[in-house]
Amino acid sequence: MSRVPVVIVGAGPAGLTVGNVLRAAGIGCVVLECETRAFIERRPRAGVIEEWAVRGLEQRGLAANLLARAGRHTACEFRFEGEQHRFDYAELTGRHHYVYPQPLLVADLVHEYADVRGGDIRFAVRDVQLHDVETDHPSVTYTCPDSGQRQVLNCDFIAGCDGARGAGRAALPADRVRVARHDYGIGWLALLAEAPPSADCVLFGIHPDGFAGHMPRSPDVTRYYLQCPPGDDPDSWSHDRVWEQLHRRLAATGAAPLTEGPIIEKRVLDMHDYVVEPMRHGRLFLAGDAAHLVAPIAAKGMNLALHDAFLLGDALTARLHELPDGETKLAEYSQASLRRVWDYQEFSQWLSEVYHGPATGDPFRTGTTLARLRRLFTSPNAAAAFAEQYLGTAERY
């Protein structure tokens, strides 16, 4: 049995960022992770980070590798009705995206927390449980992977950053929180190809056969998406079928043909969202996927996790250093985070209709989708509004 000010459950971007913020402030914390370090440093995840999130990492000394190695994206391209329509959001706003796969960011954050800042992180723990979160003396228990014995960590606060099926969510009483969920009724076949990108930007193929996406990841690897039925079998998508559909759905007059290569990853994602309200119960604070999931339609998930971590890390620091605004920051954490969460959820839902409307076979939804796209490329006001949501640059949420 031991005592520490904060226990962080989950070593994803949210949990590791909170841990690094606390360590930089001289606050003791322990990070508990059910997987091994090797596993979390190579687990395939998204890689689009908005500029404001990178600046937040930079301000906290956590972005050196990212700034040195990440690609910058300044435009995207919609392909519909057989034509290319480039949207240069950097020219419009002066802002851009960074492309840096999440496993690389996680590896950076683990290294900074454990190897540089001397943080306590315990991997491969089992049976994590939270206790007495409604009191001033919460605790976390877990099974040590080496000894097999139960360990107890008494603490002041708990950060639940371990996803929808983790101990943080399990500790929430069902009658004290609301979980809002939305299912899109579609799937995406997520593909990773050992092939150079076929364009210098993200491509969105809007096609009657279904959506297709092209996302450059590195000079030699490209992420692709193909709309498919939810629960579809990835093995039913052969190499030839994958590339035939990608060529078909991303075709456009004057566009260079796609560069093919071996498919090294193939899985089906069922598109759904959820939001937990509030994101706090007693001394337990949720962050990242434990509190909300936004489908990868708009590439917002990792950005929301970092936003949570910045708010929560700063609020815990202020509270534990007994600063005048500490209690207020903790009290306002959930509401402040949820404002951005709901904005991103609404944008994802809007963009889903653009991506998937024509594939429904409904001529009305097809017509309204094409009207939205034409407006985007003919109205400066519509373009500015889209860019603000796409980049997450609203002054206040």
C-alpha positions in Angstrom: 0.0 0.0 0.0 1.3 3.4 -0.9 0.1 7.0 -1.5 0.4 9.3 -4.4 -1.4 12.5 -5.3 -2.7 11.3 -8.7 -3.2 7.9 -10.3 -3.6 7.9 -14.1 -5.2 4.8 -15.6 -4.3 4.3 -19.2 -1.1 5.2 -21.2 -2.6 6.6 -24.3 -2.1 10.2 -25.5 -4.5 11.6 -22.8 -3.0 9.7 -19.9 0.6 10.3 -20.8 0.1 14.0 -21.5 -1.6 14.4 -18.1 1.3 12.5 -16.5 3.9 14.7 -18.2 2.1 17.9 -17.2 2.1 16.7 -13.5 5.7 15.6 -13.5 6.8 19.0 -15.0 4.9 20.7 -12.1 6.6 18.4 -9.5 3.5 16.5 -8.7 3.7 12.8 -7.9 1.7 10.4 -10.0 1.6 6.8 -11.2 0.4 5.7 -14.6 -1.1 2.2 -14.8 -1.3 0.5 -18.2 -2.7 -3.0 -19.0 -0.6 -3.5 -22.1 3.2 -3.6 -22.5 5.3 -0.7 -23.5 6.3 -2.4 -26.8 2.6 -2.9 -27.6 1.4 0.7 -27.0 4.4 2.1 -29.0 3.3 0.3 -32.1 -0.5 0.0 -31.8 -2.0 1.3 -35.1 -3.9 4.5 -34.6 -4.7 7.8 -36.3 -2.1 10.4 -37.2 -3.7 13.8 -37.9 -3.0 16.4 -35.3 -4.4 19.9 -35.5 -2.0 22.8 -35.2 -3.4 24.2 -31.9 -2.8 20.7 -30.3 0.8 20.7 -31.5 1.3 24.1 -30.0 -0.1 22.9 -26.8 2.3 20.0 -26.8 5.2 22.4 -27.7 4.4 24.7 -24.8 4.7 21.7 -22.4 8.0 20.5 -23.9 6.4 17.5 -25.6 6.7 18.2 -29.3 10.4 18.2 -30.3 10.3 14.9 -32.2 6.9 15.7 -33.7 8.0 19.1 -35.0 11.2 17.6 -36.5 9.6 14.6 -38.2 5.9 15.3 -38.9 4.6 16.1 -42.3 2.5 19.3 -42.8 -0.7 19.2 -44.7 -2.1 22.5 -46.0 -4.9 21.3 -48.3 -7.3 18.5 -49.0 -9.1 17.4 -52.2 -12.7 16.3 -52.7 -13.4 14.1 -55.7 -17.0 13.9 -56.9 -18.8 13.6 -60.2 -15.5 12.6 -61.8 -13.8 15.9 -61.0 -11.0 17.2 -58.6 -11.8 20.0 -56.2 -8.8 21.1 -54.1 -9.5 23.0 -50.9 -6.4 24.9 -49.8 -7.2 25.7 -46.2 -3.7 27.0 -45.4 -4.1 29.7 -48.0 -7.5 30.5 -46.6 -6.6 30.6 -42.9 -2.8 30.4 -42.5 -3.3 27.2 -40.5 -2.4 23.6 -41.3 -2.4 20.0 -40.0 0.4 17.8 -38.9 0.6 14.1 -39.8 2.3 12.1 -37.1 1.1 8.6 -36.4 -0.2 8.1 -32.9 2.2 5.3 -32.0 5.1 7.7 -32.6 3.5 10.3 -30.3 2.9 7.7 -27.6 6.5 6.6 -27.8 7.6 10.2 -27.4 5.4 10.8 -24.5 6.4 7.5 -22.7 10.1 8.4 -23.2 9.6 11.9 -21.8 7.6 10.7 -18.9 9.5 7.6 -17.8 13.0 8.1 -19.2 13.5 11.9 -19.0 11.2 13.1 -16.2 11.5 9.9 -14.1 7.8 9.2 -13.9 6.4 6.0 -12.4 4.6 3.9 -15.1 3.6 0.3 -14.5 2.9 -1.8 -17.6 1.0 -5.0 -18.1 -1.0 -4.6 -14.8 -4.2 -6.6 -14.5 -7.6 -6.3 -12.8 -7.5 -2.6 -12.2 -10.3 -1.4 -10.0 -11.3 2.1 -8.6 -12.6 2.5 -5.1 -14.3 5.3 -3.1 -14.2 7.8 -5.9 -17.0 9.8 -4.2 -14.9 10.4 -1.1 -11.9 12.5 -0.4 -9.8 9.3 -0.2 -10.1 7.3 -3.4 -7.8 4.4 -4.2 -6.9 2.1 -7.1 -6.1 -1.5 -6.8 -4.4 -3.8 -9.4 -2.6 -7.1 -9.8 1.2 -6.8 -10.2 2.3 -8.8 -13.3 5.5 -9.9 -11.7 4.4 -11.0 -8.2 0.7 -11.7 -8.9 -0.1 -9.8 -5.7 -2.8 -7.1 -5.3 -1.4 -3.6 -4.9 -3.1 -0.6 -3.5 -2.5 3.0 -4.4 -4.2 5.6 -2.2 -4.5 9.0 -3.9 -6.3 12.4 -4.0 -7.5 12.2 -7.6 -7.9 9.6 -10.4 -7.6 10.3 -14.1 -9.5 7.6 -16.1 -7.8 7.6 -19.5 -8.3 3.9 -20.4 -11.1 3.9 -23.0 -14.7 2.8 -23.1 -14.1 -0.6 -21.5 -11.7 0.5 -18.9 -11.8 0.8 -15.1 -12.6 4.5 -15.3 -15.9 4.0 -17.1 -16.7 0.9 -15.0 -16.5 3.0 -11.8 -19.2 5.4 -13.0 -22.7 4.7 -11.4 -25.2 4.3 -14.2 -27.7 6.6 -12.5 -25.3 9.5 -12.3 -24.1 9.8 -15.9 -25.6 9.9 -19.3 -24.0 8.1 -22.3 -25.2 9.6 -25.6 -24.5 7.3 -28.5 -24.9 7.6 -32.3 -24.4 4.7 -34.8 -23.9 5.6 -38.5 -24.9 2.2 -39.8 -21.8 2.0 -42.0 -18.3 0.5 -41.8 -14.9 1.6 -43.1 -12.3 -0.8 -44.3 -9.1 0.7 -42.8 -6.1 -0.2 -45.0 -2.4 0.5 -44.7 -0.5 0.1 -47.9 3.3 -0.1 -48.5 2.9 2.3 -51.3 4.0 6.0 -51.8 1.1 8.5 -51.5 -0.6 9.1 -54.8 -1.2 12.8 -54.1 0.4 15.4 -51.9 -2.7 15.7 -49.7 -5.7 13.9 -48.2 -8.2 12.8 -50.9 -11.9 12.3 -50.2 -13.7 10.2 -52.8 -17.5 10.8 -52.9 -18.9 8.0 -55.0 -22.2 6.1 -55.5 -20.4 2.9 -54.6 -19.2 4.4 -51.3 -16.7 6.7 -49.8 -13.0 6.3 -50.3 -10.2 8.1 -48.5 -6.5 8.5 -49.2 -4.3 9.8 -46.3 -0.5 10.1 -46.8 1.4 8.7 -43.8 5.1 8.7 -44.9 7.0 8.7 -48.2 6.5 4.9 -48.4 3.2 4.2 -46.6 -0.4 5.4 -47.3 -3.5 5.0 -45.3 -6.7 4.2 -47.3 -10.3 3.8 -46.3 -13.2 2.2 -48.1 -16.8 2.4 -47.1 -18.3 -1.1 -46.5 -21.2 -2.7 -44.6 -20.8 -2.6 -40.8 -19.3 -5.8 -39.5 -17.9 -6.8 -42.9 -15.2 -9.4 -43.0 -11.8 -7.9 -43.9 -10.7 -11.2 -45.4 -13.4 -10.8 -48.1 -11.5 -7.9 -49.5 -8.7 -9.4 -51.6 -5.8 -7.3 -52.9 -7.4 -7.0 -56.3 -10.8 -6.0 -54.9 -9.3 -3.4 -52.7 -7.3 -1.7 -55.5 -10.2 -2.0 -58.0 -12.5 -0.1 -55.6 -9.9 2.5 -54.7 -9.2 3.2 -58.3 -12.9 3.4 -59.1 -14.0 5.6 -56.1 -11.0 8.0 -56.3 -11.0 8.4 -60.1 -11.2 12.0 -61.5 -10.4 13.7 -64.8 -6.7 14.6 -65.0 -5.8 12.8 -61.7 -2.7 10.6 -61.7 -3.4 6.9 -61.2 -3.0 5.5 -57.7 0.3 3.8 -56.9 -0.4 0.3 -55.7 1.5 -1.7 -53.1 1.1 -4.6 -50.6 -1.7 -4.2 -48.1 0.0 -4.6 -44.7 -3.0 -3.8 -42.5 -6.7 -4.5 -43.0 -9.5 -4.1 -40.5 -13.2 -3.0 -40.4 -14.3 0.0 -38.3 -17.9 0.3 -37.4 -18.7 4.0 -37.4 -20.2 5.3 -34.1 -19.8 8.1 -31.6 -20.5 8.4 -27.9 -20.3 11.1 -25.2 -20.3 10.6 -21.5 -21.8 13.5 -19.5 -20.5 14.7 -17.1 -16.8 13.7 -17.5 -16.3 13.8 -13.7 -17.7 11.8 -10.8 -16.3 12.7 -7.4 -12.5 12.5 -7.5 -12.6 10.6 -10.8 -12.0 12.6 -14.0 -12.4 11.0 -17.5 -10.3 11.9 -20.5 -10.0 10.7 -24.1 -11.9 7.7 -25.3 -13.0 6.9 -21.7 -15.2 10.0 -22.0 -16.0 10.3 -25.7 -15.4 8.7 -29.1 -15.8 10.5 -32.4 -15.7 8.3 -35.5 -12.6 8.8 -37.6 -14.7 10.6 -40.2 -13.1 14.0 -39.4 -9.9 12.8 -37.8 -10.7 14.4 -34.5 -10.2 11.7 -31.8 -6.5 12.2 -30.8 -7.1 16.0 -30.8 -9.9 15.7 -28.4 -7.8 13.5 -26.1 -5.0 16.1 -26.1 -7.5 18.9 -25.4 -8.8 16.9 -22.4 -5.3 16.3 -21.1 -4.3 19.9 -21.3 -7.3 21.0 -19.4 -7.1 18.3 -16.8 -3.4 18.4 -16.3 -3.5 22.2 -15.7 -6.5 21.9 -13.4 -5.0 19.2 -11.3 -1.7 21.2 -11.1 -3.6 24.3 -9.9 -5.6 22.3 -7.4 -2.7 20.4 -5.9 -0.5 23.5 -5.7 -3.4 25.2 -3.9 -3.6 28.0 -6.4 -6.7 30.3 -6.0 -8.3 29.0 -9.2 -7.6 25.3 -8.6 -11.1 24.3 -7.4 -12.7 26.4 -10.1 -10.7 24.8 -12.9 -11.5 21.3 -11.7 -15.2 22.1 -11.3 -15.3 23.5 -14.9 -13.2 20.8 -16.5 -16.1 18.7 -17.8 -18.1 21.5 -19.2 -15.1 23.1 -20.8 -14.1 19.9 -22.5 -17.6 18.9 -23.6 -18.1 22.2 -25.5 -15.3 21.2 -28.0 -16.4 17.5 -27.9 -19.9 18.4 -29.1 -18.7 20.8 -31.7 -16.5 18.1 -33.2 -19.3 15.5 -33.0 -21.6 17.8 -34.9 -19.0 18.4 -37.6 -18.3 14.7 -37.9 -22.0 14.1 -38.4 -22.2 16.8 -41.1 -19.2 15.5 -42.9 -20.5 11.9 -42.8 -23.5 13.0 -44.8 -21.2 14.5 -47.4 -19.0 11.4 -47.5 -21.8 8.8 -47.5 -24.9 10.5 -48.9 -24.5 9.4 -52.5 -23.9 5.8 -51.5 -27.4 5.5 -50.0 -29.0 5.3 -53.4 -31.4 8.0 -52.2 -31.6 10.7 -54.9 -32.7 13.3 -52.4 -29.6 12.7 -50.1 -27.4 12.6 -53.2 -28.8 16.0 -54.3 -28.3 17.7 -51.0 -24.8 16.3 -50.6 -23.8 17.7 -54.0 -25.3 21.0 -53.1 -23.2 21.2 -49.9 -20.1 20.4 -51.9 -20.8 23.0 -54.6 -21.4 25.6 -51.9 -18.1 24.8 -50.3 -16.3 25.7 -53.6 -18.4 28.7 -54.6 -19.1 30.5 -51.3 -16.2 32.2 -49.4 -18.3 32.2 -46.2 -19.1 28.4 -46.5 -15.4 27.8 -47.2 -14.3 29.8 -44.1 -16.8 28.0 -41.9 -15.7 24.6 -43.1 -12.0 25.5 -42.6 -12.7 26.6 -39.0 -14.3 23.3 -38.1 -11.9 21.2 -40.1 -8.9 22.8 -38.3 -10.5 23.3 -34.9 -9.7 27.0 -34.8 -12.8 28.6 -33.3 -11.8 31.2 -30.7 -14.1 29.8 -28.1 -16.1 26.6 -27.7 
